[in-house]
Amino acid sequence: MSHYRFNTQAAFAIFLIVLTSIYASQILELGIPFSTGGEPGPAFLPVALCLFMYLAGLRILHAQLTEVEPVIDEEPKSDTVPRLAQVGPQVVLVLTMLYLLAFPWIGYFFSTVFYTLLIALFFNYEFSGNWKDAAWKSALTAVAITAFGWLFFVQLFGLFLPVWGG
């Protein structure tokens, strides 16, 4: 007999949908997503992000509530990171909180480089088991993501992010 169950992935999807709704409630203050000339306005990216988050959250929720629960005897194992199933989400959560706290004080460049470097370092090391290999790949990833993000906001939308101390 198959059964469906509300699991942590479904709860996480609902959490994302609620957070997106809170975020979306502020979008109305930004005005229309497109200016009169058809160029993206300041509300375009938040609207696009909210639409994506709603679709992703609903897709995850639907998938979790309609799939038959598989029988798994053990959690995922990693040769390099013990208790990966517990440690991985905690590392991401703590690093994200630190990023959000640091952003107003140290600005976009430093906070984003450190955040992406540490996130990439954790996952690259977990994948390869080699600190040296993980370090250079993570540094390259951090620089690329930070530069792309800066160019994306400045060149595409003309929005300047805080450099140091907001």
N, C-alpha and C positions, 0 to 999 in steps of 0.2 A: 504494500500500500504506500503510495507516495503522499507526502504532505508538504505543505508550504509553510514557511515560518518567517516571521519578522526577525531579521538578523542585524548585526552591527553595520553592514554595508547599507541596508535600507535606512537605518537610523542616521547614518552619516549623510545619505542623500537628502533626507528631510532636513537635517541640520544645515546643509549647503543651501537648500531652497529657502529656508527661513533667513539665513544670513544674506542671501541675494535679495530677498524681499526688503530687508532693512536697508541695504545699500541702494536698491532701486527707488526707495521712497524719497531719496535725496535728489534723484535725477531731474525731477520736475523743476527744481530751482535753477538748473543749468540752461534751460530753454530748449529750443528745438534742436534735433540732432544735426540738421543741415542748415547752413546759412542760405541767404537768398540767392547767392551765386551758385549753389549746388555743392559747395565745398563742405567737408566735414566740420561741424561746429564742436564746441567743448563737450556736448552731451553725446556725441557719436560713439566714442570708445566705451563709456559706461553703459550705454544702451546695448551695444554689440556684446559686451562682456556679460551683461545680465541675461540677454537672450541665450547666449551660449551656456551659461550656468544653469538656467532653467531647463534647457533641453538636456544637458548632461545629467543634471540631478533627477529629472523625470525618467530618463532612460535607465539610469542606475536603479532607481526605485522600482520601475516596472520589471527590469530584469531580475532583481532580487526577490520580488514578490511572486513572480510567475514561474521561476525556475524551480525544479525539484531539488531539494537540498541533497548535495552529494555526501556520501559517507566518507569522511576522511579520518584516518587513524592517528595521524600526527601532523603537527604544524610544519611549515617550511623550515628547512635547516640551511645553515650557512657554515662553511668551513672557517670563515674569517670573522664573522660577527655572531657571537652566541646569542640565542634568544632573539633572533632577527625580527620575528613577528611582533614582539613587544618593543624592542629597542628602536626599530626603524621609525614607526609613527611618532614615538616620543622625541626622537632626535629632530625630526622634521618640525614638530610642534614647537619645541623649545627654540630652535633656530629661527623659525618664523616669528615667534614672539619677540625675540631679541632684535630681529630686523625691523619690526614695526616700532619698537622702542627706540632704536638707534637712528632711524631715518630722519626724524626732525632735528636731531642734534649734530649728526656727522654728515648729513646730506646723502644725495643719491649715489655718488660714485663709491665712496668708502663702504657704505652699508650694503649696497648691492654686490660689490666685488666680494666682500667678506661672506655675505649670505650665500651667494651662488658657489663660491669656492668651497665653503664648508659642506653644503648640501652635496655638491658634485664629488667632493673628497670622500664623504661617507659612502655614497653609492658606488663610486669607482673602486674604492678599496674593497667593498663587499663583493664586487664582481670579480676583481682580479686577484685580490690578496697580496698585492705588491704596492707598498707605500710610494715608492719612487715613480712607478708607472701611473698610479692614481694621482699623485701630486701634480705632475706636468699636464696631464689631461684635464684635471680640475682647474688649474690655473688658466689654461687656454679657454676652457668653457666659461669661466667667470669673466674673463676679459671680453670674450665675444658677446655674451649675454648683456653685460653692462653697456658695451658700446652700441649694440643693436637697440637696446631699450632707450638709450639717450637719443640716438638718431631718430628712432621711431617717434618719440614725443616731440623733439625739437623740430625736425625737418618736416614731418608729416602734419603735425598739429600746431606747431609753433608754441608749444607749452614748455616752459623752462622749469626743470626740476631743481630743488634746492641743492646747492653745491656744498655748502658747509654751514651748519647752524640755521638752516631754513631761511 
